[in-house]
Amino acid sequence: MQCEKCHQTGSKQYLLLLLLFVFSLPIHGQLPKVLKDAGDVLKTGTETMRSLSGFIDATKRTTAQFNKSVKVIKSNTPASDVPADQVTKPKYKKGEFTNFKWEPIAYFDGQIFPSMVISMANYNGNIDDAFMNSVKSSALGFRFLSDKSYIPLKWEIESSDKSYFDKVSGDFMSQQAGQEVYFMPNIPWNMSTLTKQISSSPINIIFRVFDEDGNKSEKSIPLFMRSINDCIYRYHEQKFDFLFTAFIQEQHPEIDKILKEALNTKLVSAISGYQGDDVNTILQVAAIWKVLHDRGFQYSSVTTTSTNSTNIIASQAVRTFDNSMKTNQANCVDGTVVFASLLRAINISTVMVLTHNHCFLGFYTSKKKNKILYLETTMLANSDIIDQVKTPSKKNQAYVDQFMQAVRYASNKEYPEYKAANDLVEIDVDYYRNFVRPLPF
């Protein structure tokens, strides 16, 4: 029987030879920014209001046009801060206000994505982009345009289903005549309810605007609450693919069990992240691979959401780490989420490589992030190499070979082909974790 130390030495020598070829691949360009530049073309579903005769119904405004024309605010100047002689009283006639126009805002084709609401609820970064500030998190609010400055109003947003949220209200001051304003208040969503939203269902939201005399204008719009597993990754031309990182759950309690099993494989003497050399990092990933393989993980191609993607909006059903552990099933995105969760737990940095029809994992082999390997997680259930080995002493080597088969396929074939076709984006999980919180489990 081969001792543990000799086995690890032999595995390292074997892997070093393989890595001479794999690491000959060029290191790739800069990782993506948190948001695309404001100049990217984006149809917003609205158009600039040019007069108080009504809102223009158009779908051709670009991000640059939106950012130039629209002011997005989360809070408002109190009416008490404005001199009384500058305040303009709202005018009301026949059930409508006449010296300003307003309409409710509900982005994403009238659909609410709990995964987006939860993952961006505590966003604390700076988005220097008016449009992104208007859509992040719940994307519910008001659109105002007035022909006079400093018009004081009161507002309410109410959910007909109180389990999502009850009612939120406050004051609004329309400050500048002719300035299109998107007022996007924080919505007090019941996060526990959103987390349990496993199927899609209709929801009605009521928007109200009042004046101090009690005159009221009310508009109700039907929306569609999507499943917690539905991840929006494109809205018109704007990409939201960084939201896939919300499904990575590096603090899940099952991870400790898997890491203990990985240590028991004897492929490594410790689960230590980057405390060893490149080969030690790779052997840790291989040990995790062996554990999941032996647990019977299977590829499952289910990606369809409750509502089909359109040319306006695109989304995909994604299993969280918790979902995949309970079902032992994963599609390409799910498998990448599983490995990213496990590797982040031991401080190994990962990227999600997204193409127009596929997803696979990238992981850095050292803390310097100067070398990266890619892994095809859908090959997790493959056993052609393992099944050929009959003696226990050679079994672990066969697992390493099987694992490296998936590494070579992703690193030497998939990545170069997608890269040459200009059909991939790399989502740096460490970077986006600064902005996108993981979904609860």
C-alpha positions in Angstrom: 0.0 0.0 0.0 1.4 3.4 -1.0 1.8 5.8 1.9 0.0 9.1 1.9 3.2 11.2 1.5 4.5 9.1 -1.4 1.1 9.3 -3.0 0.9 13.0 -2.8 4.5 13.4 -4.2 3.6 11.1 -7.1 0.5 13.1 -7.8 2.4 16.4 -7.8 5.0 15.1 -10.2 2.3 13.9 -12.5 0.4 17.2 -12.4 3.5 19.3 -12.9 4.0 17.7 -16.3 0.4 18.4 -17.2 0.6 22.0 -16.0 3.6 22.8 -18.3 1.2 22.5 -21.1 -2.0 23.9 -19.5 -0.2 27.0 -18.2 1.3 27.7 -21.6 -2.1 29.4 -22.4 -1.9 33.2 -22.3 -3.2 35.1 -19.3 -6.4 36.9 -20.3 -7.4 40.6 -20.2 -9.0 42.6 -17.5 -11.9 41.3 -15.6 -15.3 42.9 -16.2 -16.3 46.1 -14.4 -19.4 46.0 -12.1 -21.5 47.9 -14.6 -21.2 48.7 -18.3 -20.4 52.3 -19.4 -23.3 54.6 -19.5 -22.8 55.0 -23.3 -23.9 51.4 -24.0 -27.0 51.3 -26.0 -30.1 50.5 -23.9 -33.7 50.6 -24.6 -35.4 51.7 -21.4 -39.0 51.3 -22.4 -39.6 55.1 -21.9 -38.8 58.3 -23.7 -38.1 61.9 -22.7 -41.1 63.9 -21.7 -41.1 66.9 -23.9 -44.3 68.5 -22.7 -47.0 68.2 -20.1 -49.4 67.1 -22.7 -48.5 63.6 -21.8 -45.7 61.0 -21.6 -44.2 60.0 -24.9 -44.5 56.3 -25.5 -41.2 55.2 -27.0 -38.6 52.4 -26.6 -35.5 53.9 -28.2 -33.8 55.9 -25.5 -30.2 54.9 -24.9 -28.4 54.9 -21.6 -26.6 58.1 -22.5 -29.9 59.8 -23.3 -31.4 58.6 -20.1 -28.4 59.8 -18.0 -28.5 63.1 -19.8 -32.3 63.7 -19.4 -33.3 62.0 -16.1 -32.5 62.8 -12.5 -32.7 59.7 -10.3 -33.2 60.3 -6.5 -33.8 58.0 -3.5 -34.7 60.6 -1.0 -36.0 64.2 -1.3 -35.5 67.7 0.0 -38.1 68.3 2.8 -40.7 71.0 2.0 -39.6 72.8 5.2 -36.2 73.5 3.6 -37.8 75.5 0.8 -38.8 79.2 1.4 -42.6 79.5 1.5 -42.7 82.1 -1.3 -41.0 79.6 -3.7 -43.4 76.7 -3.1 -46.1 76.0 -5.7 -49.3 74.4 -4.6 -50.4 71.3 -6.6 -53.4 72.0 -8.8 -56.1 69.4 -8.9 -59.1 69.2 -11.2 -61.5 66.3 -12.0 -59.4 63.7 -10.3 -56.1 64.7 -11.8 -53.2 67.0 -10.9 -52.8 69.6 -13.7 -49.5 71.3 -13.0 -47.4 68.1 -13.0 -47.5 64.7 -14.6 -46.6 61.4 -13.0 -46.7 57.7 -13.7 -45.7 54.6 -11.8 -42.4 52.9 -12.6 -42.0 49.1 -12.7 -39.0 47.9 -14.7 -38.3 44.5 -16.2 -41.5 44.2 -18.3 -43.6 44.4 -15.1 -41.7 41.5 -13.4 -40.0 41.5 -10.0 -37.0 39.2 -9.5 -36.6 38.3 -5.8 -33.0 37.2 -6.5 -32.2 40.7 -7.7 -34.1 42.4 -4.9 -32.3 40.4 -2.2 -28.8 40.3 -3.7 -28.7 44.1 -4.2 -30.7 45.1 -1.1 -27.6 46.2 0.8 -25.6 47.5 -2.1 -23.0 49.9 -0.7 -20.9 50.7 -3.8 -21.1 53.7 -6.0 -23.0 53.4 -9.3 -22.2 56.5 -11.4 -25.0 55.7 -13.7 -28.5 57.2 -13.4 -30.2 54.3 -15.2 -28.6 51.6 -13.0 -29.5 53.6 -9.9 -33.1 53.6 -11.1 -33.4 49.9 -11.7 -31.2 48.3 -9.0 -33.0 46.3 -6.3 -36.8 46.6 -6.5 -37.1 49.1 -9.5 -40.4 50.5 -8.3 -41.1 54.2 -8.1 -42.5 57.3 -9.6 -41.8 59.3 -12.7 -42.4 63.0 -12.4 -42.4 66.1 -14.6 -43.7 69.5 -13.5 -44.1 72.9 -15.2 -43.3 74.7 -11.9 -40.6 74.3 -9.3 -41.0 73.2 -5.7 -44.3 71.4 -5.8 -44.8 69.5 -2.5 -46.5 66.1 -2.7 -47.2 63.0 -0.6 -46.8 59.5 -2.1 -47.6 55.9 -1.3 -46.8 52.5 -2.7 -48.8 49.6 -1.5 -48.8 45.9 -2.2 -52.2 44.2 -2.5 -50.5 41.0 -1.1 -49.3 42.1 2.4 -47.0 39.2 2.7 -44.6 40.9 0.3 -44.8 44.3 1.9 -47.6 46.4 3.2 -47.3 50.1 2.4 -44.5 52.6 2.2 -45.1 56.4 2.1 -43.4 59.7 2.3 -43.1 63.2 1.0 -41.8 64.4 -2.4 -40.8 67.8 -3.6 -40.8 68.4 -7.3 -37.9 70.8 -7.4 -37.1 71.9 -10.9 -39.5 72.8 -13.6 -39.0 70.7 -16.8 -36.7 68.2 -15.1 -37.7 64.6 -15.6 -37.3 62.9 -12.2 -37.4 59.3 -11.3 -38.1 59.0 -7.6 -37.1 55.5 -6.5 -37.8 55.0 -2.7 -36.6 51.9 -0.8 -39.3 49.3 -0.7 -39.6 47.4 2.6 -39.8 43.9 1.1 -40.3 41.0 3.3 -37.1 39.2 2.5 -38.3 36.0 4.1 -41.3 35.8 1.8 -39.1 36.5 -1.3 -36.7 33.8 -0.3 -39.5 31.3 -0.2 -40.9 32.4 -3.6 -40.3 29.1 -5.4 -43.0 29.6 -8.1 -44.1 32.7 -10.0 -47.3 34.5 -9.2 -49.2 37.7 -10.0 -49.0 40.7 -7.6 -50.8 44.0 -7.8 -49.0 47.2 -6.8 -50.9 50.5 -6.1 -49.2 53.9 -6.5 -50.7 57.0 -5.0 -49.9 60.7 -5.1 -51.6 63.2 -2.6 -51.6 66.9 -1.9 -52.0 68.5 1.5 -55.7 68.9 1.0 -56.2 65.2 0.6 -56.7 65.2 -3.2 -55.5 61.9 -4.6 -54.4 60.4 -7.8 -54.1 56.6 -7.8 -52.8 54.1 -10.4 -52.7 50.3 -10.0 -50.5 48.0 -12.1 -50.4 44.2 -12.2 -46.9 42.8 -11.9 -45.5 39.2 -11.9 -43.4 38.0 -9.0 -40.8 35.6 -10.4 -39.3 32.6 -8.6 -36.3 33.1 -6.4 -34.4 30.7 -8.7 -35.0 33.0 -11.7 -31.9 35.1 -12.5 -32.3 38.0 -14.8 -29.1 38.5 -16.9 -30.2 40.9 -19.6 -32.7 43.7 -19.9 -32.8 45.2 -23.4 -29.1 45.9 -24.1 -28.0 46.1 -20.4 -26.3 43.0 -19.0 -27.0 41.8 -15.5 -25.0 38.6 -15.7 -23.1 39.5 -12.6 -26.2 38.6 -10.6 -25.4 34.9 -11.2 -22.9 35.4 -8.3 -25.9 35.8 -5.9 -26.5 32.1 -6.1 -23.0 31.3 -4.8 -23.4 30.4 -1.0 -19.9 30.1 0.4 -21.2 30.0 4.0 -23.5 27.0 3.6 -23.2 24.5 6.5 -22.9 21.6 4.1 -19.6 22.9 2.8 -17.8 21.9 6.0 -18.9 18.3 5.5 -17.7 18.3 1.9 -14.4 19.7 2.9 -14.0 17.1 5.6 -14.7 14.4 3.0 -12.2 16.0 0.6 -9.5 15.8 3.3 -10.4 12.1 3.8 -9.6 11.4 0.1 -5.9 11.6 1.0 -5.3 13.6 -2.1 -4.1 16.4 0.1 -2.9 16.6 3.7 -4.8 19.8 4.4 -7.5 22.0 3.0 -5.5 25.2 3.1 -6.4 27.4 0.1 -3.3 29.2 -1.2 -1.0 28.2 1.6 0.8 25.7 -0.6 2.1 25.8 -4.2 0.0 25.8 -7.4 -0.1 22.0 -7.5 -1.4 21.8 -4.0 -4.2 24.2 -5.0 -5.1 22.0 -7.9 -5.1 18.9 -5.8 -7.6 20.5 -3.3 -10.0 21.2 -6.2 -9.4 17.6 -7.4 -10.3 16.3 -3.9 -13.5 18.3 -3.9 -14.2 16.9 -7.4 -13.8 13.4 -6.1 -16.2 14.0 -3.2 -19.0 15.4 -5.5 -18.4 12.6 -8.1 -18.8 9.9 -5.4 -21.9 11.6 -4.1 -23.5 11.0 -7.5 -23.8 14.4 -8.9 -25.5 14.3 -12.3 -25.7 16.8 -15.1 -29.3 18.3 -15.5 -29.9 20.7 -18.3 -33.0 22.4 -16.8 -32.7 26.1 -17.3 -36.2 27.2 -18.3 -37.8 29.9 -16.2 -41.5 30.4 -15.5 -41.6 33.0 -18.2 -39.7 32.6 -21.4 -37.0 35.0 -22.3 -37.8 37.6 -25.0 -35.8 40.1 -27.0 -36.5 42.5 -24.2 -35.6 40.5 -21.1 -33.6 37.3 -20.6 -33.5 35.1 -17.5 -32.5 31.6 -16.5 -33.4 29.2 -13.7 -30.5 28.7 -11.4 -30.1 26.3 -8.5 -28.4 27.7 -5.5 -25.7 25.7 -3.8 -28.4 24.5 -1.4 -30.7 23.4 -4.2 -27.9 21.4 -5.9 -26.9 19.7 -2.7 -30.4 18.5 -2.0 -31.0 17.2 -5.5 -27.4 16.1 -6.6 -28.2 17.7 -9.9 -26.6 20.7 -11.7 -26.6 22.3 -15.2 -23.6 24.2 -16.3 -24.4 27.3 -14.3 -25.4 25.3 -11.2 -22.2 23.3 -11.3 -20.1 26.4 -11.6 -22.1 27.9 -8.6 -21.4 24.7 -6.6 -17.6 24.8 -7.2 -17.4 28.6 -6.7 -19.2 28.2 -3.4 -16.8 25.5 -2.2 -13.6 27.2 -3.4 -14.6 30.6 -2.0 -15.1 28.9 1.4 -11.3 28.0 1.3 -10.3 31.4 -0.2 -9.5 30.1 -3.7 -10.5 32.9 -6.1 -12.9 32.0 -8.9 -14.5 33.4 -12.0 -17.7 32.4 -13.8 -17.1 32.2 -17.5 -20.3 33.0 -19.4 -21.0 32.5 -23.1 -24.2 32.9 -25.1 -25.1 29.2 -24.3 -22.8 27.9 -21.7 -21.0 28.5 -18.3 -17.9 27.0 -16.8 -15.6 27.7 -13.9 -12.2 29.4 -13.7 -10.0 29.2 -10.7 -6.7 30.9 -9.8 -4.0 28.6 -8.6 -2.2 31.2 -6.4 -3.0 34.3 -4.5 -1.1 36.3 -7.1 -3.8 35.6 -9.6 -1.2 35.2 -12.4 -2.3 31.7 -13.4 -5.8 30.5 -14.0 -7.3 27.1 -15.0 -10.7 26.4 -16.3 -13.0 23.5 -15.3 -15.9 21.9 -17.2 -18.2 21.1 -14.3 -20.7 19.2 -16.5 -18.1 16.5 -16.8 -18.4 15.8 -13.1 -20.2 12.5 -13.6 -17.8 11.1 -16.1 -16.1 7.8 -15.0 -14.4 6.4 -18.1 -10.9 6.7 -16.6 -11.9 5.8 -13.1 -13.8 2.6 -14.2 -10.7 1.3 -15.9 -8.7 1.1 -12.6 -9.1 -2.1 -10.7 -6.6 -1.7 -7.8 -7.3 0.6 -4.8 -3.8 1.9 -4.9 -4.3 3.5 -8.3 -7.8 4.8 -7.6 -6.8 8.2 -6.5 -4.6 8.7 -9.5 -7.5 7.8 -11.7 -9.6 10.5 -10.0 -6.9 13.0 -10.6 -6.7 11.9 -14.3 -10.5 12.2 -14.6 -10.4 15.7 -13.0 -7.6 16.8 -15.3 -9.5 15.6 -18.3 -12.2 18.2 -17.4 -9.5 20.9 -16.8 -7.8 20.3 -20.1 -11.1 20.3 -22.0 -12.1 23.6 -20.5 -8.7 25.3 -20.6 -7.3 24.0 -23.9 -10.5 23.7 -26.0 -13.5 25.5 -24.7 -12.0 28.7 -23.5 -9.8 29.4 -26.6 -12.7 28.6 -28.9 -15.2 30.9 -27.2 -12.5 33.6 -26.8 -11.6 33.5 -30.5 -15.4 33.9 -31.3 -15.5 36.9 -28.9 -18.3 35.0 -27.1 -17.4 35.0 -23.4 -17.3 37.2 -20.3 -15.5 36.4 -17.1 -17.3 37.3 -13.9 -14.8 37.8 -11.1 -16.6 36.4 -8.0 -14.3 38.1 -5.5 -14.9 41.5 -7.1 -18.7 41.2 -7.4 -19.1 39.9 -3.8 -18.3 43.5 -2.8 -21.6 44.5 -4.5 -23.9 41.4 -4.7 -24.8 39.6 -1.5 -25.4 35.8 -1.6 -29.0 34.5 -1.4 -30.0 33.1 2.0 -30.4 29.4 2.4 
